[in-house]
Amino acid sequence: MIEIENLKKSYGDFTLDISLKVSDGSVTGLIGKNGAGKSTVMKAILGLIRPDSGTVRVLGKEARSLTAKDKEALGTALADSGFSQYLRVEEVIHILRNMYPAFDEEAFRRQCQTLELPLNKQIKEFSTGMRAKFRVLTAISHNAKLLILDEPTAGLDILARNEILNMLRSYLEADPGRSILISSHISSDLEGLCDDLYMIDKGKLLLHEDTDRILGNYGIIKLSESDYGRLDREHLIAAKRESFGYTCLTNEKQYYLDNYPHIIVENGSIDSVMLLLLGGKEE
């Protein structure tokens, strides 16, 4: 679905330099701090910016060569874009009907009722959660093969987040060949949805890993300074000095459970991996 090779884009003292792939039928997560470059990656995929170098291929074509017909296979939900806030949902339905031959108006209206999105209200009158749900709903309304979602659940309560995630799960279940590229700061959303994750920081790739491997094989080790001095560090990715000693990140949790039964080894999570990789360092 998406193939990015050696994409470079500079803005002042910031440079994005990344390669990335989203396979058919998969959900790929893009994680990192604000300003890491996540939105720049998505804008390059959508042809909204021109890379300084490298290639960006979407649906088998160069991103900048996609035709209007090609783009009908894409669904997007970006935080800083969308329909005019002065439009009513009924007016958006009319626009979608004319833009996309595959627009499923009946399903869209049904979903608006389920999500409590009034057809005769202007978008500007919606709450933050309603606007977020509406952005995702419009993205999936025309049977797109690929979704590009930039922080679709940011700032939402758990109920609104679950409604959006359920929409995305239903979208995937309807066609096994569909794919999603999603960025998010909310690890629980990614853990339950993504097949693999790319972590970037300051425009550079820090980690690409299957989500199941992070949750199954990664671990957080907490130990005293003396124990750290005796520790085999071959399988450590990062280590951070603490008041009690060290907190370490490993991608071979079982090795330390088997060989160091007296030290604390906790299960890894997306949050813990991010904290150690972004704040820790190898010692």
Stockholm file with secondary structure:
# STOCKHOLM 1.0

chainA/1-283         MIEIENLKKSYGDFTLDISLKVSDGSVTGLIGKNGAGKSTVMKAILGLIRPDSGTVRVLGKEARSLTAKDKEALGTALADSGFSQYLRVEEVIHILRNMYPAFDEEAFRRQCQTLELPLNKQIKEFSTGMRAKFRVLTAISHNAKLLILDEPTAGLDILARNEILNMLRSYLEADPGRSILISSHISSDLEGLCDDLYMIDKGKLLLHEDTDRILGNYGIIKLSESDYGRLDREHLIAAKRESFGYTCLTNEKQYYLDNYPHIIVENGSIDSVMLLLLGGKEE
#=GR chainA/1-283 SS CEEEEEEEEEETTEEEEEEEEECTTCEEEEECSTTSSHHHHHHHHTTSSCCSEEEEEETTEEGGGCCHHHHTTEEEECTTCCSCTTCBHHHHHHHHHHHCTTCCHHHHHHHHHHTTCCTTSBGGGSCHHHHHHHHHHHHHTTCCSEEEEESTTTTCCHHHHHHHHHHHHHHHHTCTTCEEEEECSCHHHHHTTCSEEEEEETTEEEEEEEHHHHHHHCEEEEECHHHHHTSCCTTEEEEEECSSSEEEEESCHHHHHHHCTTSEEEECCHHHHHHHHHHCBCC
#=GC SS_cons         CEEEEEEEEEETTEEEEEEEEECTTCEEEEECSTTSSHHHHHHHHTTSSCCSEEEEEETTEEGGGCCHHHHTTEEEECTTCCSCTTCBHHHHHHHHHHHCTTCCHHHHHHHHHHTTCCTTSBGGGSCHHHHHHHHHHHHHTTCCSEEEEESTTTTCCHHHHHHHHHHHHHHHHTCTTCEEEEECSCHHHHHTTCSEEEEEETTEEEEEEEHHHHHHHCEEEEECHHHHHTSCCTTEEEEEECSSSEEEEESCHHHHHHHCTTSEEEECCHHHHHHHHHHCBCC
//
